[in-house]
C-alpha cells in the first residue's frame, strides 16, 4: 500500500534558523532514505524569518552536503503561521489531494522542549 508521510515543522525559533538548524539537519536526515515507490515524504518547514517557509517532497540524497537536496515546491517568499490550525489543515490537504488512495501519517515537529520537568514531576515522571 502507498503511504504519504507528512512532516509539519514549526521552527519559528532558534531550531529553524540557518543551514545548521535542527530543522535542516532533520530534513537532510530524511533525505538519506528519501521517498520511494510506496512512500512519499512531504515536509513543510517554517523557519524564524519572514518568507522562509519551505515545502519539500523529500528525495533520496545523492551526495554529502550541508543543505537539503530536495526541491522546494513552495513559491519563493512563502510564509505561514505554523501555530495556526488553518495552516496545518492546508498542509494536510497536500497529502490527500495528491492521491486519495494512499494512507497518510502526520508528524508534528515543534519547538523541541517537550514536556517541562515540573509538568513531568506532577505525573510522577523523572527525567533521566
N, C-alpha and C positions, 0 to 999 in steps of 0.2 A: 504494500500500500504506500502511496506517496504521502509525503509529510512536509508541511511548512513549519519551520521554527522561526518565530518572530521574537526578536530581542529588542526591547524598548529601553534605551539607555538615557536616563535622566541625569545628565552630568553638568548641570548649571552650577558648578562649584569647581574646586581645585582638581577633582577627579576627571574633569572633562577638558583640561587645559593643555593644549600643545601636543607635539609629537610624542612626548614622554608620558602622556597622561595614562591613567588606568584604563580609560575608555579605548584609546588607540591600542594599547597593549592587548586588551581583551579581543578587539577586532582582529588584530594580527594573529592571535592565538586561534581564533575561529577559522582563519584562512589556512591554517596548517592542515585542516581536514577539508574545508570548503564544502560547497554544495555538491550533490551527486545526482544521479538519475532519479533516485527516490527521495531525496532530501533537498529542499531549498531553504537556505538560511537568509533571512532578511533582518537587517539591523537599522534602527533609527537612533542616532546618537545626537543629543543636544548638548553642545559644549557651553562654556561660560561666557562666550562673546556673542554679540548681536550678529545674526546672519550666518552662523557657523553650523547649523544643523545639517547633518548628512544622512543619507538613506542609501544603504548598500544591499545588493544581492551578493552575498559572500561567494567568492570564487576560491578555488584551491591556489594556494601560494606557490609561485614558481621559483622565487629567489628570496634570499635573505635581505631584509631591509628594515628601515625604521618607520615606514608609513604603510598604511593599507594599500594593497594592490587592487582590491575590488573597486569597480566603477561606482561613483556616486550617482545614483539615479534620481536625486532631488535637484531642483533648479538651483542655480547659484544664488547666494544670499538668502537661502531658505532659513526661516526661523520659526520655532514653535515655542509654546509654553508647555514644557513637558509635565508640569504639575496639573494641567487642566484635563479633566476627564474627556472632553471633546477631542483633544489631541490624541489621546490613547485610542479612542473609538475610530478616528480616521486611520491611524496606523493599522489597527486590526482589520480594517476593510482591505488593506493591501493583500493580506493572505487570502481572504475569501473571494476577492474579485479575480485574482489570478487564475484560480481553478477551484471550482466548487466541489470537486470530487476528491479532495485531499484532506487529511487531518491537519489541524493547526494546533500548535503549542505556543505558549507565550512565556517569556522570561522578562520580568520587570527588574531592571538593573538600576539601582539608585545610589543614593549618597554614601553608601559604604560603611556607615557607622553601625548598622544593625541595631540590635537591642542594647540599650544603655545598661550598665551594670546595676544601677539602682532598680530598674524595671525588672531585670532578671532576678535580683535578690527577693523581690516581692513574690516571685513564683517559686522560690526555694532553689534557684539555679545559681551555681557559682561559675565564674569564668576561670578557665584553665590555668 
